[in-house]
């Protein structure tokens, strides 16, 4: 695994005054940080003194001629491909989290991750392998990789909320139960929510679940 760190960044929104908490959005395959930063509107009124940042993934998306980004290449959506992608590229996200800790002078328990699809895969790989637990991880329409090494490599257990549409045509809805099973088997506290009739996206019910979860875990 290459340890060369690619410096990433993206759009951010900061409150006036002291910044005491941070939410990091992790976008999906073929998108970029501009996609999820708009979700700030759904959360900021409930999370005072919280900054929001949505970094662009480190690599140009090979299958998006319009200039999207990817955390790792995807072609088959096989478990092996997702495992290789997360395990070979997690260091870029880990370094970004560290840089944001330093930037805002925060602790792990002041920081939450919100991922979508490939961004969720990255969040679920990186967060358990950090030395100290983050405040929360919210994963929309994603999947768990690194299952075989999770027990051995887990260093911290942040609370996790997983949300998935039962009509997801990209990442199978069954991924929700699979992730819940293996995380709970490794003593993670996991809450799940099914969004009825929602495909590969984020429904308003999922947003509300995430908002309530973050209020409990960040404030």
Backbone as a chain_set.jsonl record, in Angstrom:
{"seq": "XXXXXXXXXXXXXXXXXXXXXXXXXXXXXXXXXXXXXXXXXXXXXXXXXXXXXXXXXXXXXXXXXXXXXXXXXXXXXXXXXXXXXXXXXXXXXXXXXXXXXXXXXXXXXXXXXXXXXXXXXXXXXXXXXXXXXXXXXXXXXXXXXXXXXXXXXXXXXXXXXXXXXXXXXXXXXXXXXXXXXXXXXXXXXXXXXXXXXXXXXXXXXXXXXXXXXXXXXXX", "coords": {"N": [[0.838, -1.2, 0.0], [0.586, 2.149, -0.897], [1.966, 4.894, 0.811], [1.93, 7.505, 0.172], [0.586, 10.624, 0.607], [-2.226, 12.23, -0.591], [-3.15, 15.498, -0.677], [-6.242, 16.729, 0.188], [-9.173, 18.79, -0.228], [-12.029, 20.962, 0.003], [-15.268, 22.559, -0.537], [-16.444, 24.579, 2.163], [-18.372, 25.512, 5.029], [-18.586, 27.824, 7.566], [-19.49, 28.722, 10.882], [-20.183, 31.939, 12.381], [-18.07, 33.151, 14.939], [-16.845, 31.046, 17.655], [-15.647, 27.83, 16.695], [-16.664, 24.739, 17.498], [-17.35, 22.186, 16.825], [-17.285, 19.752, 14.146], [-18.446, 18.698, 10.989], [-17.871, 16.363, 8.522], [-18.423, 15.835, 5.189], [-18.622, 13.135, 2.909], [-18.491, 12.495, -0.33], [-20.099, 10.638, -3.051], [-19.173, 8.231, -5.632], [-17.928, 9.595, -8.634], [-18.914, 12.108, -8.212], [-18.48, 15.247, -6.505], [-17.1, 17.407, -3.92], [-18.903, 19.525, -3.882], [-21.385, 18.448, -4.102], [-22.47, 17.424, -1.678], [-22.15, 19.453, 0.195], [-24.284, 21.126, 0.204], [-26.081, 19.959, 1.897], [-25.632, 21.031, 4.327], [-27.484, 22.987, 4.941], [-29.576, 21.562, 5.983], [-28.766, 20.9, 8.5], [-27.386, 22.885, 10.009], [-28.769, 24.697, 11.663], [-29.516, 23.182, 13.794], [-27.171, 22.465, 14.903], [-25.263, 24.293, 16.51], [-22.298, 26.377, 16.409], [-20.854, 24.746, 14.718], [-18.774, 23.664, 12.12], [-18.785, 22.875, 8.615], [-17.521, 20.731, 6.15], [-16.694, 19.595, 2.89], [-14.811, 17.604, 1.33], [-13.222, 17.21, -1.875], [-12.846, 14.089, -3.42], [-9.726, 12.231, -3.767], [-9.008, 11.462, -6.422], [-9.372, 11.876, -10.002], [-12.407, 10.934, -11.564], [-12.539, 8.018, -13.35], [-14.607, 7.2, -14.989], [-16.227, 9.323, -15.459], [-16.629, 11.752, -17.603], [-17.249, 14.38, -17.151], [-15.824, 15.44, -15.161], [-15.94, 14.536, -12.487], [-15.089, 13.125, -9.217], [-13.312, 10.448, -7.515], [-12.991, 8.21, -4.75], [-11.801, 5.824, -4.98], [-11.14, 3.579, -7.73], [-13.914, 2.163, -9.515], [-15.558, -0.503, -11.069], [-16.831, -2.998, -11.237], [-18.257, -3.24, -8.903], [-17.817, -5.285, -7.124], [-17.178, -7.052, -4.03], [-14.468, -7.508, -3.583], [-13.231, -5.554, -5.136], [-14.129, -3.201, -3.885], [-13.011, -3.571, -1.36], [-10.248, -3.555, -1.942], [-10.082, -0.938, -2.861], [-10.792, 0.704, -0.627], [-8.938, -0.131, 1.346], [-6.5, 0.452, 0.143], [-6.51, 3.18, -0.147], [-7.245, 4.611, 2.078], [-5.632, 6.269, 3.583], [-5.565, 8.887, 2.666], [-7.981, 10.095, 3.374], [-7.814, 9.741, 6.154], [-5.648, 11.382, 6.76], [-6.728, 13.829, 6.052], [-8.752, 14.153, 7.974], [-7.14, 14.386, 10.247], [-5.842, 16.777, 9.624], [-7.939, 18.585, 9.737], [-8.673, 18.424, 12.394], [-6.45, 19.664, 13.524], [-6.603, 22.184, 12.301], [-8.958, 23.315, 13.372], [-8.546, 22.917, 16.006], [-9.666, 20.71, 17.43], [-11.049, 17.763, 19.055], [-11.249, 14.167, 18.524], [-13.804, 13.423, 19.364], [-15.286, 15.579, 18.733], [-15.894, 15.535, 16.103], [-17.737, 14.519, 13.265], [-18.558, 12.156, 10.701], [-20.21, 12.13, 7.571], [-21.237, 10.074, 5.132], [-21.859, 9.236, 1.68], [-22.727, 6.532, -0.307], [-19.929, 5.561, -2.001], [-18.486, 7.241, -0.383], [-19.484, 6.537, 2.12], [-18.463, 3.957, 2.34], [-15.755, 4.566, 2.611], [-15.817, 6.01, 5.035], [-16.688, 4.042, 6.854], [-14.568, 2.329, 6.77], [-12.343, 3.847, 7.574], [-12.985, 5.125, 10.07], [-13.23, 3.144, 12.274], [-10.583, 2.436, 12.497], [-9.175, 4.474, 13.547], [-7.277, 5.968, 16.23], [-8.75, 7.062, 18.37], [-12.259, 7.337, 19.181], [-14.45, 8.838, 16.825], [-17.08, 11.331, 16.972], [-19.422, 10.514, 15.68], [-20.619, 8.457, 13.001], [-22.305, 8.681, 10.023], [-23.857, 6.872, 7.562], [-24.979, 6.83, 4.324], [-26.564, 4.785, 1.959], [-24.48, 2.884, 1.557], [-21.746, 0.515, 2.042], [-20.061, -2.026, 3.931], [-16.625, -2.599, 4.079], [-13.528, -4.452, 4.446], [-14.167, -6.422, 6.217], [-13.006, -8.837, 7.045], [-10.733, -8.105, 8.426], [-11.618, -6.481, 10.395], [-12.054, -7.015, 13.168], [-9.443, -7.404, 14.123], [-8.185, -4.999, 13.424], [-9.642, -2.926, 14.507], [-9.615, -0.01, 16.404], [-11.101, 1.887, 17.659], [-14.522, 2.66, 18.48], [-16.829, 4.327, 17.15], [-20.192, 5.653, 17.456], [-22.664, 4.576, 15.113], [-24.776, 5.359, 12.41], [-26.712, 3.916, 9.95], [-28.211, 4.347, 6.849], [-30.453, 3.393, 4.337], [-31.958, 3.152, 1.155], [-34.732, 1.142, 0.228], [-35.077, 0.572, -2.404], [-32.726, 0.703, -3.739], [-30.741, 0.79, -6.561], [-28.099, 0.599, -7.121], [-26.1, 0.22, -4.982], [-26.733, -2.613, -3.286], [-29.671, -3.026, -1.266], [-29.44, -4.995, 0.639], [-26.934, -4.642, 1.622], [-27.1, -3.065, 3.853], [-28.059, -4.653, 6.02], [-25.983, -6.487, 6.097], [-23.742, -4.918, 6.79], [-24.598, -3.982, 9.305], [-24.746, -6.406, 10.729], [-22.029, -7.336, 10.858], [-20.711, -5.181, 12.055], [-22.007, -4.993, 14.548], [-21.324, -7.491, 15.54], [-18.75, -7.0, 16.129], [-18.926, -5.367, 18.272], [-19.781, -2.74, 17.898], [-21.912, 0.093, 18.325], [-24.78, 0.341, 16.619], [-27.179, 1.948, 14.668], [-29.927, 1.569, 12.492], [-31.724, 2.604, 9.533], [-34.344, 2.24, 7.288], [-35.222, 3.605, 4.205], [-38.199, 3.816, 2.788], [-39.081, 3.08, -0.559], [-37.068, 4.592, -1.653], [-34.392, 5.059, -3.885], [-31.018, 4.934, -5.031], [-30.039, 7.18, -3.25], [-30.681, 10.025, -1.086], [-33.246, 10.307, 1.094], [-35.82, 12.498, 2.498], [-36.613, 11.49, 4.986], [-34.38, 10.086, 5.768], [-32.538, 12.158, 6.066], [-33.655, 13.461, 8.28], [-33.371, 11.483, 10.24], [-30.568, 11.425, 10.369], [-30.044, 14.028, 11.24], [-31.188, 14.067, 13.829], [-29.628, 12.102, 15.021], [-27.049, 13.222, 14.938], [-27.416, 15.462, 16.562], [-27.715, 14.226, 19.054], [-25.222, 13.005, 19.355], [-23.2, 14.882, 18.899], [-23.725, 17.215, 20.358]], "CA": [[0.0, 0.0, 0.0], [1.334, 3.392, -0.953], [1.718, 5.818, 1.92], [1.955, 8.871, -0.331], [-0.667, 11.274, 0.966], [-2.751, 13.258, -1.48], [-3.835, 16.536, 0.101], [-7.571, 17.006, -0.351], [-9.929, 19.872, 0.396], [-13.27, 21.192, -0.711], [-16.067, 23.661, -0.006], [-16.754, 24.525, 3.596], [-19.206, 26.574, 5.601], [-18.212, 27.998, 8.961], [-20.327, 29.677, 11.615], [-19.507, 33.069, 13.006], [-17.712, 32.853, 16.316], [-16.027, 29.87, 17.936], [-16.004, 26.553, 16.075], [-16.475, 23.705, 18.514], [-17.66, 20.876, 16.252], [-17.047, 19.671, 12.706], [-19.065, 17.616, 10.214], [-17.174, 16.144, 7.255], [-19.215, 15.105, 4.197], [-17.828, 12.323, 1.984], [-19.388, 12.3, -1.475], [-20.086, 9.366, -3.746], [-18.375, 8.02, -6.844], [-18.265, 10.397, -9.8], [-19.41, 13.418, -7.805], [-17.398, 15.983, -5.852], [-17.502, 17.979, -2.645], [-20.03, 20.455, -4.025], [-22.645, 17.709, -4.085], [-23.02, 17.232, -0.338], [-22.061, 20.626, 1.069], [-25.62, 21.727, 0.271], [-26.816, 19.368, 3.017], [-25.424, 21.859, 5.516], [-28.728, 23.708, 5.232], [-30.462, 20.69, 6.752], [-28.201, 20.586, 9.809], [-26.645, 23.902, 10.765], [-29.583, 25.342, 12.696], [-29.579, 22.268, 14.939], [-25.811, 22.197, 15.374], [-24.557, 25.576, 16.651], [-20.832, 26.354, 16.534], [-20.361, 23.613, 13.936], [-18.322, 23.896, 10.755], [-19.083, 21.793, 7.676], [-16.586, 20.7, 5.033], [-17.003, 18.503, 1.963], [-13.631, 17.518, 0.471], [-13.232, 16.479, -3.135], [-12.059, 12.859, -3.348], [-8.375, 12.49, -4.272], [-8.702, 11.059, -7.787], [-10.355, 12.108, -11.06], [-13.222, 9.748, -11.816], [-12.218, 7.471, -14.661], [-15.793, 6.957, -15.801], [-17.048, 10.528, -15.52], [-15.94, 12.755, -18.426], [-17.642, 15.718, -16.739], [-14.882, 15.944, -14.173], [-16.189, 14.104, -11.126], [-13.973, 12.57, -8.456], [-13.524, 9.133, -6.917], [-12.099, 7.809, -3.654], [-11.049, 4.709, -5.57], [-11.795, 3.153, -8.971], [-14.99, 1.168, -9.452], [-16.078, -0.97, -12.359], [-17.702, -4.172, -11.09], [-18.96, -3.176, -7.613], [-17.576, -6.498, -6.35], [-16.624, -6.814, -2.699], [-13.013, -7.478, -3.686], [-12.857, -4.26, -5.679], [-14.367, -2.204, -2.846], [-12.015, -3.8, -0.308], [-8.961, -3.043, -2.42], [-10.167, 0.516, -2.944], [-10.765, 1.339, 0.693], [-7.701, -0.457, 2.074], [-5.346, 1.062, -0.524], [-6.634, 4.637, -0.266], [-7.815, 5.198, 3.297], [-4.721, 7.212, 4.222], [-5.844, 10.26, 2.242], [-9.057, 10.583, 4.236], [-7.309, 9.8, 7.526], [-4.811, 12.578, 6.864], [-7.605, 14.999, 6.014], [-9.373, 14.288, 9.293], [-6.11, 14.909, 11.142], [-5.581, 18.181, 9.296], [-9.074, 19.381, 10.208], [-8.509, 18.474, 13.854], [-5.45, 20.687, 13.817], [-7.095, 23.478, 11.82], [-9.971, 23.855, 14.269], [-8.16, 22.588, 17.381], [-10.74, 19.856, 17.933], [-10.762, 16.376, 19.404], [-12.026, 13.218, 17.726], [-15.2, 13.393, 19.796], [-15.945, 16.774, 18.209], [-15.948, 15.408, 14.647], [-18.619, 13.487, 12.712], [-18.477, 11.888, 9.262], [-21.434, 11.758, 6.862], [-20.862, 9.569, 3.825], [-22.856, 8.723, 0.741], [-22.272, 5.524, -1.242], [-18.506, 5.305, -1.851], [-18.054, 7.992, 0.792], [-19.825, 5.724, 3.285], [-17.475, 2.874, 2.395], [-14.535, 5.14, 3.166], [-16.044, 6.347, 6.438], [-16.775, 2.816, 7.654], [-13.239, 1.722, 6.826], [-11.384, 4.7, 8.279], [-13.347, 5.492, 11.446], [-12.86, 2.16, 13.296], [-9.131, 2.254, 12.555], [-8.569, 5.644, 14.185], [-6.913, 5.654, 17.616], [-9.812, 7.471, 19.288], [-13.536, 7.339, 18.47], [-15.119, 10.042, 16.367], [-18.374, 11.536, 17.624], [-20.472, 9.764, 14.995], [-20.522, 8.178, 11.572], [-23.592, 8.48, 9.348], [-23.602, 6.322, 6.236], [-26.115, 6.667, 3.419], [-26.47, 3.984, 0.726], [-23.121, 2.391, 1.434], [-21.442, -0.881, 2.343], [-18.909, -2.237, 4.808], [-15.518, -3.392, 3.568], [-12.569, -4.773, 5.49], [-14.851, -7.262, 7.211], [-12.102, -9.897, 7.525], [-9.719, -7.539, 9.317], [-12.249, -5.504, 11.288], [-11.812, -7.347, 14.572], [-8.026, -7.211, 14.432], [-7.721, -3.641, 13.171], [-10.446, -1.917, 15.193], [-8.987, 0.708, 17.509], [-12.127, 2.701, 18.317], [-15.881, 2.274, 18.067], [-17.773, 5.441, 17.145], [-21.584, 5.277, 17.165], [-22.883, 4.563, 13.669], [-26.127, 5.314, 11.843], [-26.728, 3.491, 8.551], [-29.492, 4.623, 6.194], [-30.423, 2.82, 2.987], [-33.238, 3.035, 0.472], [-35.024, -0.264, -0.101], [-35.136, 0.428, -3.854], [-31.405, 1.087, -4.255], [-30.406, 0.045, -7.756], [-26.646, 0.634, -7.305], [-25.562, -0.545, -3.852], [-27.91, -3.382, -2.867], [-30.25, -2.771, 0.052], [-28.932, -6.03, 1.547], [-25.678, -4.16, 2.216], [-27.423, -2.487, 5.16], [-28.087, -5.727, 7.018], [-24.646, -7.08, 6.18], [-22.896, -4.018, 7.575], [-25.077, -4.013, 10.691], [-24.372, -7.698, 11.316], [-20.599, -7.442, 11.157], [-20.347, -4.147, 13.015], [-22.497, -5.383, 15.869], [-20.525, -8.639, 15.974], [-17.502, -6.447, 16.641], [-19.255, -4.554, 19.44], [-20.137, -1.367, 17.568], [-23.299, 0.49, 18.514], [-25.251, 0.657, 15.27], [-28.596, 2.193, 14.433], [-30.208, 1.525, 11.056], [-32.999, 3.141, 9.081], [-34.712, 1.954, 5.907], [-36.029, 4.641, 3.552], [-39.085, 3.112, 1.863], [-39.276, 3.626, -1.889], [-35.932, 5.425, -2.059], [-33.346, 4.368, -4.623], [-29.659, 5.269, -4.624], [-30.092, 8.597, -2.932], [-30.965, 10.367, 0.303], [-34.609, 10.795, 1.242], [-36.019, 13.42, 3.624], [-36.667, 10.747, 6.243], [-32.995, 9.79, 6.122], [-31.955, 13.406, 6.556], [-34.155, 13.707, 9.629], [-32.693, 10.518, 11.111], [-29.19, 11.878, 10.54], [-30.047, 15.251, 12.049], [-31.433, 13.697, 15.218], [-28.471, 11.32, 15.474], [-25.94, 14.135, 15.163], [-27.726, 16.27, 17.75], [-27.444, 13.406, 20.256], [-23.824, 12.587, 19.465], [-22.27, 16.007, 18.833], [-24.002, 18.279, 21.336]], "C": [[0.869, 1.245, 0.0], [0.954, 4.285, 0.225], [1.784, 7.276, 1.465], [0.59, 9.515, -0.098], [-1.024, 12.328, -0.074], [-3.544, 14.248, -0.633], [-5.173, 16.845, -0.562], [-8.211, 18.156, 0.415], [-11.2, 20.064, -0.422], [-14.041, 22.326, -0.079], [-16.374, 23.474, 1.468], [-17.614, 25.718, 3.985], [-18.92, 26.63, 7.091], [-19.138, 28.996, 9.644], [-19.506, 30.877, 12.072], [-19.198, 32.708, 14.458], [-16.899, 31.578, 16.437], [-16.563, 28.635, 17.229], [-15.65, 25.442, 17.051], [-16.717, 22.294, 17.988], [-17.429, 20.93, 14.744], [-17.788, 18.479, 12.118], [-18.347, 17.553, 8.866], [-18.066, 15.294, 6.353], [-18.276, 14.378, 3.241], [-18.726, 11.898, 0.829], [-19.219, 10.93, -2.127], [-19.247, 9.378, -5.014], [-18.87, 8.896, -7.999], [-18.819, 11.777, -9.487], [-18.222, 14.251, -7.32], [-17.947, 16.646, -4.596], [-18.669, 18.935, -2.715], [-21.382, 19.753, -3.893], [-23.272, 17.68, -2.695], [-22.961, 18.473, 0.548], [-23.424, 21.316, 1.197], [-26.455, 21.144, 1.41], [-26.635, 20.159, 4.307], [-26.702, 22.574, 5.936], [-29.669, 22.89, 6.105], [-30.01, 20.516, 8.207], [-27.777, 21.788, 10.653], [-27.465, 24.561, 11.869], [-29.673, 24.492, 13.959], [-28.221, 22.025, 15.567], [-25.024, 23.515, 15.464], [-23.057, 25.375, 16.82], [-20.191, 25.183, 15.794], [-19.961, 24.066, 12.539], [-18.63, 22.661, 9.903], [-18.097, 21.872, 6.517], [-16.856, 19.452, 4.196], [-15.855, 18.361, 0.966], [-13.909, 16.779, -0.837], [-12.359, 15.233, -2.961], [-10.734, 13.032, -4.091], [-8.132, 12.235, -5.755], [-9.775, 11.514, -8.778], [-11.12, 10.82, -11.333], [-12.997, 9.249, -13.235], [-13.412, 7.289, -15.572], [-16.719, 8.171, -15.884], [-16.325, 11.61, -16.317], [-16.258, 14.192, -18.029], [-16.777, 16.245, -15.582], [-15.168, 15.575, -12.74], [-14.96, 13.481, -10.491], [-14.33, 11.192, -7.911], [-12.538, 8.926, -5.768], [-11.245, 6.637, -4.082], [-11.809, 4.253, -6.812], [-12.876, 2.114, -8.707], [-15.395, 0.784, -10.863], [-17.096, -2.084, -12.185], [-18.588, -4.121, -9.853], [-18.825, -4.464, -6.804], [-17.005, -6.144, -4.984], [-15.108, -6.681, -2.763], [-12.516, -6.12, -4.186], [-13.021, -3.158, -4.626], [-13.361, -2.338, -1.705], [-10.656, -3.247, -0.718], [-8.962, -1.525, -2.441], [-10.056, 1.194, -1.599], [-9.445, 1.083, 1.406], [-6.482, 0.216, 1.452], [-5.364, 2.583, -0.488], [-7.157, 5.329, 0.988], [-6.949, 6.304, 3.88], [-5.0, 8.659, 3.843], [-6.942, 10.883, 3.116], [-8.574, 10.712, 5.674], [-6.467, 11.062, 7.744], [-5.658, 13.837, 6.833], [-8.276, 15.222, 7.365], [-8.376, 14.869, 10.284], [-5.859, 16.399, 10.889], [-6.708, 19.085, 9.781], [-9.093, 19.476, 11.733], [-7.56, 19.608, 14.238], [-5.954, 22.074, 13.438], [-8.035, 24.128, 12.827], [-9.668, 23.6, 15.75], [-9.265, 21.794, 18.085], [-10.2, 18.498, 18.356], [-11.597, 15.463, 18.513], [-13.512, 13.277, 18.083], [-15.973, 14.645, 19.393], [-16.24, 16.664, 16.709], [-16.869, 14.257, 14.237], [-18.385, 13.364, 11.213], [-19.87, 11.569, 8.734], [-21.032, 11.337, 5.457], [-22.057, 9.189, 2.984], [-22.176, 7.738, -0.198], [-20.779, 5.226, -1.046], [-17.933, 6.067, -0.66], [-18.365, 7.26, 2.089], [-18.829, 4.586, 3.443], [-16.172, 3.364, 2.999], [-14.686, 5.429, 4.656], [-16.026, 5.103, 7.319], [-15.452, 2.078, 7.715], [-12.311, 2.532, 7.73], [-11.719, 4.854, 9.76], [-12.951, 4.437, 12.485], [-11.357, 2.012, 13.502], [-8.405, 3.479, 13.099], [-8.309, 5.345, 15.665], [-8.004, 5.979, 18.631], [-11.121, 7.589, 18.515], [-13.999, 8.727, 18.053], [-16.474, 10.15, 17.053], [-19.458, 10.667, 17.011], [-20.065, 9.517, 13.552], [-21.932, 7.942, 11.053], [-23.29, 8.014, 7.929], [-24.886, 6.131, 5.448], [-25.725, 5.75, 2.251], [-25.082, 3.409, 0.497], [-22.981, 0.919, 1.746], [-20.196, -0.926, 3.215], [-17.869, -3.079, 4.086], [-14.548, -3.678, 4.717], [-13.155, -5.642, 6.58], [-13.882, -8.26, 7.854], [-11.098, -9.37, 8.549], [-10.309, -6.61, 10.38], [-11.929, -5.777, 12.745], [-10.373, -7.023, 14.965], [-7.609, -5.751, 14.364], [-8.531, -2.558, 13.887], [-9.699, -1.33, 16.38], [-9.99, 1.548, 18.288], [-13.485, 2.357, 17.728], [-16.831, 3.483, 18.161], [-19.197, 4.939, 16.936], [-21.874, 5.481, 15.678], [-24.377, 4.522, 13.356], [-26.003, 4.954, 10.365], [-28.132, 3.665, 7.995], [-29.418, 4.105, 4.759], [-31.836, 2.77, 2.415], [-33.501, 1.597, 0.051], [-35.204, -0.504, -1.595], [-33.794, 0.801, -4.511], [-30.998, 0.177, -5.404], [-28.898, -0.025, -8.006], [-25.93, -0.176, -6.227], [-26.728, -1.297, -3.225], [-28.368, -3.059, -1.444], [-29.756, -3.784, 1.087], [-27.615, -5.622, 2.213], [-25.905, -3.584, 3.607], [-27.367, -3.556, 6.244], [-26.713, -6.361, 7.19], [-23.718, -6.219, 7.033], [-23.293, -4.04, 9.052], [-24.622, -5.291, 11.395], [-22.913, -7.718, 11.747], [-20.136, -6.372, 12.13], [-20.794, -4.516, 14.427], [-21.73, -6.579, 16.417], [-19.185, -8.193, 16.548], [-17.745, -5.338, 17.666], [-19.42, -3.06, 19.142], [-21.6, -1.128, 17.913], [-23.808, 1.037, 17.192], [-26.764, 0.858, 15.278], [-28.827, 2.167, 12.924], [-31.584, 2.114, 10.759], [-33.191, 2.791, 7.616], [-35.587, 3.085, 5.374], [-36.916, 3.974, 2.507], [-39.211, 3.835, 0.53], [-38.139, 4.475, -2.419], [-34.897, 4.564, -2.769], [-31.975, 4.744, -4.103], [-29.578, 6.782, -4.415], [-30.403, 8.786, -1.464], [-32.358, 10.975, 0.377], [-34.74, 11.729, 2.431], [-36.095, 12.715, 4.97], [-35.254, 10.394, 6.715], [-32.277, 11.012, 6.664], [-32.378, 13.671, 7.994], [-33.521, 12.748, 10.632], [-31.262, 10.963, 11.405], [-29.118, 13.102, 11.436], [-30.229, 14.909, 13.527], [-30.247, 12.95, 15.819], [-27.305, 12.254, 15.805], [-26.179, 15.039, 16.368], [-27.367, 15.507, 19.021], [-25.943, 13.16, 20.447], [-22.825, 13.747, 19.485], [-22.48, 17.044, 19.928], [-23.89, 17.793, 22.769]], "O": [[1.785, 1.371, 0.812], [-0.217, 4.412, 0.582], [1.702, 8.185, 2.291], [-0.433, 9.005, -0.555], [-0.22, 13.204, -0.393], [-4.498, 13.869, 0.047], [-5.221, 17.183, -1.745], [-7.841, 18.453, 1.55], [-11.405, 19.387, -1.429], [-13.533, 22.994, 0.821], [-16.542, 22.354, 1.95], [-17.58, 26.775, 3.356], [-19.0, 25.62, 7.791], [-19.524, 30.001, 9.046], [-18.278, 30.817, 12.137], [-19.988, 32.032, 15.117], [-16.336, 31.088, 15.457], [-17.772, 28.416, 17.168], [-14.483, 25.236, 17.385], [-16.333, 21.317, 18.631], [-17.383, 22.005, 14.145], [-17.761, 17.384, 12.678], [-18.229, 18.557, 8.163], [-18.423, 14.17, 6.705], [-17.262, 14.929, 2.815], [-19.607, 11.052, 0.987], [-18.311, 10.17, -1.79], [-18.691, 10.403, -5.407], [-20.062, 8.935, -8.302], [-19.157, 12.533, -10.397], [-17.081, 13.978, -7.693], [-19.115, 16.47, -4.25], [-19.36, 19.142, -1.717], [-22.396, 20.39, -3.606], [-24.476, 17.891, -2.553], [-23.661, 18.534, 1.559], [-23.683, 22.008, 2.182], [-27.428, 21.761, 1.844], [-27.39, 19.982, 5.263], [-26.971, 22.746, 7.125], [-30.461, 23.442, 6.869], [-30.777, 20.042, 9.046], [-27.804, 21.717, 11.881], [-26.915, 24.945, 12.901], [-29.879, 25.012, 15.056], [-28.13, 21.441, 16.646], [-24.212, 23.812, 14.587], [-22.607, 24.339, 17.309], [-19.132, 24.689, 16.182], [-20.716, 24.763, 11.86], [-18.722, 21.547, 10.417], [-17.861, 22.948, 5.967], [-17.202, 18.395, 4.724], [-15.91, 18.931, -0.124], [-14.718, 15.853, -0.891], [-11.259, 15.316, -2.415], [-10.63, 13.897, -4.962], [-7.15, 12.735, -6.305], [-10.958, 11.538, -8.437], [-10.537, 9.736, -11.332], [-13.235, 9.971, -14.203], [-13.261, 7.229, -16.792], [-17.862, 8.057, -16.329], [-15.486, 12.319, -15.761], [-15.614, 15.123, -18.512], [-16.983, 17.357, -15.096], [-14.675, 16.25, -11.836], [-13.923, 13.327, -11.135], [-15.501, 10.819, -7.853], [-11.404, 9.402, -5.81], [-10.118, 6.467, -3.618], [-13.006, 4.516, -6.93], [-12.763, 1.295, -7.795], [-15.552, 1.638, -11.736], [-18.105, -2.125, -12.89], [-19.561, -4.868, -9.756], [-19.622, -4.714, -5.9], [-16.423, -5.075, -4.8], [-14.526, -5.839, -2.077], [-11.502, -5.607, -3.712], [-12.16, -2.289, -4.491], [-12.91, -1.336, -1.15], [-9.995, -2.558, 0.059], [-7.968, -0.893, -2.083], [-9.306, 2.158, -1.446], [-8.89, 1.998, 2.014], [-5.523, 0.522, 2.161], [-4.347, 3.218, -0.767], [-7.478, 6.517, 0.951], [-7.449, 7.179, 4.587], [-4.702, 9.567, 4.619], [-6.844, 12.035, 3.536], [-8.894, 11.693, 6.346], [-6.567, 11.718, 8.78], [-5.343, 14.813, 7.515], [-8.356, 16.354, 7.842], [-8.725, 15.747, 11.074], [-5.687, 17.178, 11.827], [-6.464, 20.221, 10.189], [-9.487, 20.501, 12.29], [-7.83, 20.394, 15.146], [-5.75, 23.034, 14.181], [-7.936, 25.323, 13.107], [-10.425, 24.008, 16.63], [-9.727, 22.15, 19.169], [-9.062, 18.135, 18.058], [-12.525, 15.91, 17.838], [-14.371, 13.19, 17.206], [-17.165, 14.763, 19.674], [-16.776, 17.598, 16.113], [-16.791, 13.161, 14.791], [-18.056, 14.342, 10.542], [-20.624, 10.829, 9.365], [-20.54, 12.154, 4.679], [-23.126, 8.863, 3.501], [-21.163, 8.065, -0.816], [-20.405, 4.683, -0.007], [-17.005, 5.595, -0.004], [-17.603, 7.348, 3.052], [-18.4, 4.285, 4.557], [-15.553, 2.667, 3.803], [-13.791, 5.13, 5.446], [-15.428, 5.102, 8.395], [-15.235, 1.277, 8.624], [-11.584, 1.971, 8.55], [-10.839, 4.729, 10.612], [-12.375, 4.805, 13.509], [-10.907, 1.528, 14.54], [-7.175, 3.524, 13.114], [-9.035, 4.564, 16.281], [-8.17, 5.273, 19.626], [-11.109, 7.906, 17.326], [-13.944, 9.674, 18.839], [-16.959, 9.185, 17.643], [-20.315, 10.141, 17.722], [-19.278, 10.262, 12.967], [-22.665, 7.104, 11.579], [-22.561, 8.674, 7.188], [-25.768, 5.37, 5.847], [-24.674, 5.933, 1.636], [-24.566, 3.441, -0.62], [-23.954, 0.166, 1.721], [-19.391, 0.004, 3.233], [-18.183, -4.139, 3.545], [-14.74, -3.193, 5.833], [-12.704, -5.61, 7.725], [-13.934, -8.495, 9.061], [-10.664, -10.106, 9.435], [-9.573, -6.023, 11.172], [-11.57, -4.859, 13.482], [-10.125, -6.435, 16.018], [-6.775, -5.306, 15.152], [-8.142, -1.39, 13.873], [-9.215, -2.055, 17.249], [-9.753, 1.883, 19.448], [-13.583, 1.83, 16.62], [-17.551, 3.631, 19.149], [-19.394, 3.902, 16.302], [-21.392, 6.433, 15.065], [-25.135, 3.757, 13.953], [-25.277, 5.61, 9.619], [-29.111, 3.202, 8.579], [-28.44, 4.349, 4.053], [-32.785, 2.395, 3.103], [-32.598, 0.911, -0.429], [-35.453, -1.632, -2.02], [-33.746, 1.165, -5.686], [-30.919, -1.042, -5.252], [-28.459, -0.633, -8.982], [-25.234, -1.145, -6.53], [-27.633, -0.667, -2.679], [-27.555, -2.848, -0.544], [-29.664, -3.468, 2.274], [-27.229, -6.184, 3.238], [-25.005, -3.612, 4.447], [-26.703, -3.38, 7.265], [-26.326, -6.727, 8.3], [-22.997, -6.729, 7.891], [-22.438, -4.108, 9.935], [-24.165, -5.244, 12.537], [-22.604, -8.08, 12.882], [-19.254, -6.627, 12.95], [-20.036, -4.363, 15.384], [-21.509, -6.674, 17.624], [-18.564, -8.901, 17.341], [-16.886, -4.487, 17.896], [-19.225, -2.219, 20.02], [-22.427, -2.033, 17.806], [-23.333, 2.062, 16.705], [-27.517, 0.048, 15.82], [-28.01, 2.686, 12.163], [-32.478, 2.122, 11.606], [-32.302, 3.018, 6.796], [-36.568, 3.476, 6.008], [-36.428, 3.602, 1.439], [-39.42, 5.047, 0.488], [-38.232, 5.022, -3.518], [-34.565, 3.472, -2.309], [-31.771, 4.864, -2.895], [-29.119, 7.536, -5.273], [-30.392, 7.83, -0.687], [-32.618, 12.028, -0.205], [-33.86, 11.753, 3.292], [-35.687, 13.276, 5.987], [-34.971, 10.404, 7.913], [-31.498, 10.913, 7.612], [-31.56, 14.059, 8.828], [-33.174, 13.147, 11.744], [-30.8, 10.889, 12.544], [-28.238, 13.204, 12.29], [-29.495, 15.413, 14.377], [-29.906, 13.146, 16.986], [-26.651, 12.093, 16.835], [-25.246, 15.346, 17.111], [-26.787, 16.07, 19.949], [-25.459, 13.113, 21.578], [-21.727, 13.611, 20.027], [-21.526, 17.681, 20.376], [-24.095, 18.569, 23.702]]}, "num_chains": 1, "name": "protein.A"}
